[in-house]
Amino acid sequence: MVHSAVSAVESFYDAYRRRLHLWAALVGLTMIAILLRGALQDAGWLVISGESLATGSLLAVFVAALACEYLDSSLGMGYGTTLTPLLLLAGFEPLQIVPAVLFSELLTGLAAGAMHHRDGNIDLLRNREARRTFGLLATLSAVGAIGAVLIAIKISAYWFSILIAGIVLTMGVITILTARRRIRYRASGILAIGMVAAFNKGLSGGGYGPLVTSGQVVSGVPAKHAVAITSLAESFTCAVGLGAYLVLKGGIDWSLTLPLATGALLSVPIATATVRHLPEAVLRRAVGVLTLVLGFVLMAKLLG
């Protein structure tokens, strides 16, 4: 019995090490390809039509997306919230950033959901509660993304953002205080937090993950399930937002979108494995701390 358990653990860690080595090899090969592309272009041996990023910028965007999506797929928050300000500081325009982030989050959300299922963090096929939670959040996301556009001109974005920051801070405190408690599942809590998060996403383009992940945990959803469900629900929200953008604007800056999507997608397999290894209480506390940090940063930015 004991021997079988030890063998199972060893087999699991062998599989994890193989995934880690494969992941490192893919990341390394991608970075080499980026550097090689720059060298060939500088030597005049490679001609790229249209606008393209310089090699240094391309590599920086790839690494930033890799790091931010690892954070997002591990804890259910932080990709758009962290990456968008970094890209703005780097000199990119908002109309370049928003559709690129939405497109990459659409892909990574679907990939993260599939990998969370494969790694055993959630079972959407057998877990009725998880399917119900995803269904509620996805429906509210679509309604919120469209509804927010219709009412944005009537609501003060500043005071709405202040309210969101306060809610994020509250969710962070509650999540930390209840990290070791098993909370009864409440669909009403999912409905309330999903509606607020959907409107926040529609009005500001960010802040979805902190509210939805911590809100699920506070409403009784296991932390590992909450992270996986947030990834899937946010991908649905991004699909709606990207569709609206394409209808209104009709184009995407692929020079920024491709390195973002590549870096983000490569982070997913190692991020979902990280979630599998973390104990429930540790994961819930990490979600709470990160929610608090993001809430403080948002409040400081609004009041500064």
Contacts in CASP RR format, 6 or more apart in sequence:
PFRMAT RR
TARGET T0000
AUTHOR 0000-0000-0000
METHOD contacts of the structure
MODEL  1
MVHSAVSAVESFYDAYRRRLHLWAALVGLTMIAILLRGALQDAGWLVISG
ESLATGSLLAVFVAALACEYLDSSLGMGYGTTLTPLLLLAGFEPLQIVPA
VLFSELLTGLAAGAMHHRDGNIDLLRNREARRTFGLLATLSAVGAIGAVL
IAIKISAYWFSILIAGIVLTMGVITILTARRRIRYRASGILAIGMVAAFN
KGLSGGGYGPLVTSGQVVSGVPAKHAVAITSLAESFTCAVGLGAYLVLKG
GIDWSLTLPLATGALLSVPIATATVRHLPEAVLRRAVGVLTLVLGFVLMA
KLLG
16 273 0 8 1.000
16 277 0 8 1.000
19 269 0 8 1.000
19 270 0 8 1.000
19 273 0 8 1.000
20 270 0 8 1.000
20 273 0 8 1.000
23 266 0 8 1.000
23 269 0 8 1.000
23 270 0 8 1.000
26 266 0 8 1.000
27 66 0 8 1.000
27 266 0 8 1.000
30 62 0 8 1.000
30 262 0 8 1.000
30 263 0 8 1.000
30 266 0 8 1.000
31 59 0 8 1.000
31 62 0 8 1.000
34 55 0 8 1.000
34 58 0 8 1.000
34 59 0 8 1.000
34 62 0 8 1.000
34 259 0 8 1.000
35 55 0 8 1.000
35 59 0 8 1.000
37 46 0 8 1.000
37 55 0 8 1.000
37 58 0 8 1.000
38 46 0 8 1.000
38 55 0 8 1.000
39 55 0 8 1.000
40 46 0 8 1.000
41 47 0 8 1.000
41 48 0 8 1.000
41 55 0 8 1.000
51 253 0 8 1.000
51 255 0 8 1.000
52 58 0 8 1.000
52 255 0 8 1.000
53 61 0 8 1.000
53 255 0 8 1.000
53 256 0 8 1.000
53 259 0 8 1.000
57 90 0 8 1.000
58 259 0 8 1.000
60 90 0 8 1.000
61 87 0 8 1.000
61 90 0 8 1.000
61 256 0 8 1.000
61 259 0 8 1.000
61 260 0 8 1.000
62 259 0 8 1.000
62 260 0 8 1.000
62 262 0 8 1.000
62 263 0 8 1.000
63 263 0 8 1.000
64 83 0 8 1.000
64 86 0 8 1.000
64 87 0 8 1.000
65 83 0 8 1.000
65 104 0 8 1.000
65 259 0 8 1.000
65 260 0 8 1.000
65 261 0 8 1.000
65 262 0 8 1.000
65 263 0 8 1.000
65 264 0 8 1.000
65 267 0 8 1.000
66 263 0 8 1.000
66 264 0 8 1.000
66 266 0 8 1.000
66 267 0 8 1.000
67 267 0 8 1.000
68 78 0 8 1.000
68 79 0 8 1.000
68 80 0 8 1.000
68 82 0 8 1.000
68 83 0 8 1.000
68 86 0 8 1.000
68 264 0 8 1.000
69 79 0 8 1.000
69 104 0 8 1.000
69 108 0 8 1.000
69 263 0 8 1.000
69 264 0 8 1.000
69 265 0 8 1.000
69 267 0 8 1.000
69 268 0 8 1.000
69 271 0 8 1.000
70 267 0 8 1.000
70 270 0 8 1.000
70 271 0 8 1.000
70 274 0 8 1.000
71 77 0 8 1.000
71 78 0 8 1.000
71 79 0 8 1.000
71 82 0 8 1.000
71 271 0 8 1.000
72 78 0 8 1.000
72 79 0 8 1.000
72 80 0 8 1.000
72 108 0 8 1.000
72 112 0 8 1.000
72 209 0 8 1.000
72 231 0 8 1.000
72 271 0 8 1.000
73 108 0 8 1.000
73 109 0 8 1.000
73 112 0 8 1.000
73 115 0 8 1.000
73 227 0 8 1.000
73 231 0 8 1.000
73 267 0 8 1.000
73 268 0 8 1.000
73 271 0 8 1.000
73 272 0 8 1.000
73 275 0 8 1.000
74 227 0 8 1.000
74 271 0 8 1.000
74 272 0 8 1.000
74 274 0 8 1.000
74 275 0 8 1.000
75 213 0 8 1.000
75 227 0 8 1.000
75 283 0 8 1.000
75 286 0 8 1.000
75 287 0 8 1.000
75 290 0 8 1.000
76 209 0 8 1.000
76 213 0 8 1.000
76 226 0 8 1.000
76 227 0 8 1.000
76 230 0 8 1.000
76 231 0 8 1.000
76 287 0 8 1.000
77 207 0 8 1.000
77 208 0 8 1.000
77 209 0 8 1.000
77 210 0 8 1.000
77 213 0 8 1.000
77 230 0 8 1.000
77 287 0 8 1.000
77 290 0 8 1.000
77 291 0 8 1.000
77 294 0 8 1.000
78 209 0 8 1.000
78 210 0 8 1.000
78 290 0 8 1.000
78 294 0 8 1.000
79 101 0 8 1.000
79 105 0 8 1.000
79 108 0 8 1.000
79 264 0 8 1.000
80 101 0 8 1.000
80 105 0 8 1.000
80 205 0 8 1.000
80 206 0 8 1.000
80 207 0 8 1.000
81 206 0 8 1.000
81 207 0 8 1.000
81 209 0 8 1.000
81 210 0 8 1.000
81 294 0 8 1.000
83 101 0 8 1.000
83 260 0 8 1.000
84 97 0 8 1.000
84 98 0 8 1.000
84 101 0 8 1.000
84 206 0 8 1.000
87 96 0 8 1.000
87 97 0 8 1.000
87 101 0 8 1.000
87 256 0 8 1.000
88 94 0 8 1.000
88 97 0 8 1.000
92 256 0 8 1.000
95 249 0 8 1.000
96 253 0 8 1.000
96 256 0 8 1.000
97 256 0 8 1.000
98 205 0 8 1.000
98 245 0 8 1.000
99 242 0 8 1.000
99 245 0 8 1.000
99 246 0 8 1.000
99 249 0 8 1.000
99 251 0 8 1.000
99 252 0 8 1.000
99 253 0 8 1.000
99 257 0 8 1.000
100 252 0 8 1.000
100 253 0 8 1.000
100 256 0 8 1.000
100 257 0 8 1.000
100 260 0 8 1.000
100 261 0 8 1.000
101 260 0 8 1.000
102 238 0 8 1.000
102 241 0 8 1.000
102 242 0 8 1.000
102 245 0 8 1.000
103 238 0 8 1.000
103 242 0 8 1.000
103 252 0 8 1.000
103 257 0 8 1.000
103 260 0 8 1.000
103 261 0 8 1.000
104 257 0 8 1.000
104 260 0 8 1.000
104 261 0 8 1.000
104 264 0 8 1.000
104 265 0 8 1.000
105 234 0 8 1.000
105 235 0 8 1.000
105 238 0 8 1.000
105 264 0 8 1.000
106 235 0 8 1.000
106 238 0 8 1.000
106 239 0 8 1.000
106 242 0 8 1.000
107 235 0 8 1.000
107 261 0 8 1.000
107 264 0 8 1.000
107 265 0 8 1.000
108 231 0 8 1.000
108 235 0 8 1.000
108 261 0 8 1.000
108 264 0 8 1.000
108 265 0 8 1.000
108 267 0 8 1.000
108 268 0 8 1.000
109 231 0 8 1.000
109 232 0 8 1.000
109 234 0 8 1.000
109 235 0 8 1.000
109 238 0 8 1.000
109 268 0 8 1.000
110 232 0 8 1.000
110 235 0 8 1.000
111 265 0 8 1.000
111 268 0 8 1.000
112 228 0 8 1.000
112 231 0 8 1.000
112 232 0 8 1.000
112 268 0 8 1.000
112 271 0 8 1.000
112 272 0 8 1.000
113 122 0 8 1.000
113 228 0 8 1.000
113 231 0 8 1.000
113 232 0 8 1.000
113 272 0 8 1.000
115 268 0 8 1.000
115 269 0 8 1.000
115 271 0 8 1.000
115 272 0 8 1.000
116 122 0 8 1.000
116 224 0 8 1.000
116 227 0 8 1.000
116 228 0 8 1.000
116 231 0 8 1.000
116 272 0 8 1.000
116 275 0 8 1.000
117 123 0 8 1.000
117 124 0 8 1.000
117 125 0 8 1.000
117 228 0 8 1.000
118 272 0 8 1.000
119 272 0 8 1.000
119 273 0 8 1.000
119 275 0 8 1.000
119 276 0 8 1.000
120 276 0 8 1.000
121 224 0 8 1.000
121 225 0 8 1.000
121 227 0 8 1.000
121 228 0 8 1.000
121 272 0 8 1.000
121 275 0 8 1.000
121 276 0 8 1.000
122 130 0 8 1.000
122 224 0 8 1.000
122 225 0 8 1.000
122 228 0 8 1.000
122 229 0 8 1.000
123 130 0 8 1.000
124 130 0 8 1.000
124 131 0 8 1.000
124 134 0 8 1.000
124 232 0 8 1.000
127 225 0 8 1.000
129 185 0 8 1.000
129 221 0 8 1.000
130 221 0 8 1.000
130 225 0 8 1.000
130 228 0 8 1.000
130 229 0 8 1.000
132 187 0 8 1.000
133 187 0 8 1.000
133 190 0 8 1.000
133 216 0 8 1.000
133 221 0 8 1.000
133 225 0 8 1.000
133 229 0 8 1.000
134 229 0 8 1.000
134 232 0 8 1.000
134 233 0 8 1.000
135 233 0 8 1.000
136 187 0 8 1.000
136 190 0 8 1.000
136 191 0 8 1.000
136 194 0 8 1.000
137 190 0 8 1.000
137 194 0 8 1.000
137 212 0 8 1.000
137 229 0 8 1.000
137 230 0 8 1.000
137 233 0 8 1.000
138 232 0 8 1.000
138 233 0 8 1.000
138 236 0 8 1.000
138 237 0 8 1.000
140 191 0 8 1.000
140 194 0 8 1.000
140 195 0 8 1.000
140 197 0 8 1.000
140 198 0 8 1.000
141 194 0 8 1.000
141 197 0 8 1.000
141 198 0 8 1.000
141 201 0 8 1.000
141 208 0 8 1.000
141 233 0 8 1.000
141 234 0 8 1.000
141 236 0 8 1.000
141 237 0 8 1.000
141 240 0 8 1.000
142 198 0 8 1.000
142 236 0 8 1.000
142 237 0 8 1.000
142 240 0 8 1.000
143 195 0 8 1.000
143 198 0 8 1.000
144 195 0 8 1.000
144 198 0 8 1.000
144 199 0 8 1.000
144 201 0 8 1.000
144 202 0 8 1.000
145 198 0 8 1.000
145 201 0 8 1.000
145 202 0 8 1.000
145 237 0 8 1.000
145 240 0 8 1.000
145 241 0 8 1.000
145 244 0 8 1.000
146 240 0 8 1.000
146 244 0 8 1.000
147 199 0 8 1.000
147 202 0 8 1.000
148 198 0 8 1.000
148 199 0 8 1.000
148 201 0 8 1.000
148 202 0 8 1.000
148 203 0 8 1.000
149 202 0 8 1.000
149 244 0 8 1.000
152 202 0 8 1.000
152 203 0 8 1.000
155 203 0 8 1.000
157 203 0 8 1.000
157 204 0 8 1.000
158 302 0 8 1.000
160 199 0 8 1.000
160 200 0 8 1.000
160 203 0 8 1.000
161 204 0 8 1.000
161 298 0 8 1.000
161 302 0 8 1.000
162 299 0 8 1.000
162 302 0 8 1.000
162 303 0 8 1.000
164 196 0 8 1.000
164 200 0 8 1.000
164 204 0 8 1.000
164 207 0 8 1.000
164 211 0 8 1.000
164 298 0 8 1.000
165 295 0 8 1.000
165 298 0 8 1.000
165 299 0 8 1.000
165 302 0 8 1.000
166 295 0 8 1.000
166 299 0 8 1.000
167 196 0 8 1.000
167 211 0 8 1.000
168 207 0 8 1.000
168 210 0 8 1.000
168 211 0 8 1.000
168 214 0 8 1.000
168 291 0 8 1.000
168 294 0 8 1.000
168 295 0 8 1.000
168 298 0 8 1.000
169 291 0 8 1.000
169 292 0 8 1.000
169 295 0 8 1.000
169 296 0 8 1.000
169 299 0 8 1.000
171 193 0 8 1.000
171 210 0 8 1.000
171 211 0 8 1.000
171 214 0 8 1.000
171 215 0 8 1.000
171 218 0 8 1.000
171 288 0 8 1.000
171 291 0 8 1.000
172 214 0 8 1.000
172 287 0 8 1.000
172 288 0 8 1.000
172 289 0 8 1.000
172 291 0 8 1.000
172 292 0 8 1.000
173 292 0 8 1.000
174 214 0 8 1.000
174 218 0 8 1.000
175 214 0 8 1.000
175 215 0 8 1.000
175 217 0 8 1.000
175 218 0 8 1.000
175 284 0 8 1.000
175 285 0 8 1.000
175 287 0 8 1.000
175 288 0 8 1.000
175 291 0 8 1.000
176 285 0 8 1.000
176 288 0 8 1.000
176 289 0 8 1.000
176 292 0 8 1.000
178 217 0 8 1.000
178 218 0 8 1.000
178 284 0 8 1.000
179 281 0 8 1.000
179 284 0 8 1.000
179 285 0 8 1.000
179 288 0 8 1.000
180 281 0 8 1.000
182 220 0 8 1.000
183 217 0 8 1.000
183 218 0 8 1.000
183 219 0 8 1.000
183 220 0 8 1.000
184 220 0 8 1.000
185 219 0 8 1.000
185 220 0 8 1.000
185 221 0 8 1.000
186 219 0 8 1.000
186 220 0 8 1.000
187 219 0 8 1.000
189 215 0 8 1.000
189 218 0 8 1.000
189 219 0 8 1.000
190 215 0 8 1.000
190 216 0 8 1.000
190 219 0 8 1.000
190 221 0 8 1.000
193 211 0 8 1.000
193 212 0 8 1.000
193 215 0 8 1.000
193 216 0 8 1.000
193 218 0 8 1.000
193 219 0 8 1.000
194 211 0 8 1.000
194 212 0 8 1.000
196 211 0 8 1.000
197 207 0 8 1.000
197 208 0 8 1.000
197 209 0 8 1.000
197 211 0 8 1.000
197 212 0 8 1.000
198 208 0 8 1.000
198 237 0 8 1.000
200 206 0 8 1.000
200 207 0 8 1.000
200 208 0 8 1.000
200 211 0 8 1.000
201 207 0 8 1.000
201 208 0 8 1.000
201 234 0 8 1.000
201 237 0 8 1.000
202 241 0 8 1.000
207 294 0 8 1.000
207 298 0 8 1.000
208 230 0 8 1.000
208 234 0 8 1.000
208 237 0 8 1.000
209 230 0 8 1.000
209 234 0 8 1.000
210 290 0 8 1.000
210 291 0 8 1.000
210 294 0 8 1.000
210 295 0 8 1.000
212 226 0 8 1.000
212 229 0 8 1.000
212 230 0 8 1.000
212 233 0 8 1.000
212 234 0 8 1.000
213 226 0 8 1.000
213 227 0 8 1.000
213 230 0 8 1.000
213 287 0 8 1.000
213 291 0 8 1.000
214 226 0 8 1.000
214 287 0 8 1.000
214 288 0 8 1.000
214 291 0 8 1.000
215 221 0 8 1.000
215 226 0 8 1.000
216 225 0 8 1.000
216 226 0 8 1.000
216 229 0 8 1.000
216 230 0 8 1.000
217 223 0 8 1.000
217 226 0 8 1.000
217 284 0 8 1.000
217 287 0 8 1.000
217 288 0 8 1.000
221 229 0 8 1.000
222 280 0 8 1.000
223 280 0 8 1.000
223 283 0 8 1.000
223 284 0 8 1.000
223 287 0 8 1.000
224 275 0 8 1.000
224 276 0 8 1.000
224 280 0 8 1.000
224 283 0 8 1.000
226 287 0 8 1.000
227 275 0 8 1.000
227 283 0 8 1.000
227 287 0 8 1.000
228 275 0 8 1.000
245 251 0 8 1.000
246 252 0 8 1.000
275 283 0 8 1.000
278 286 0 8 1.000
END
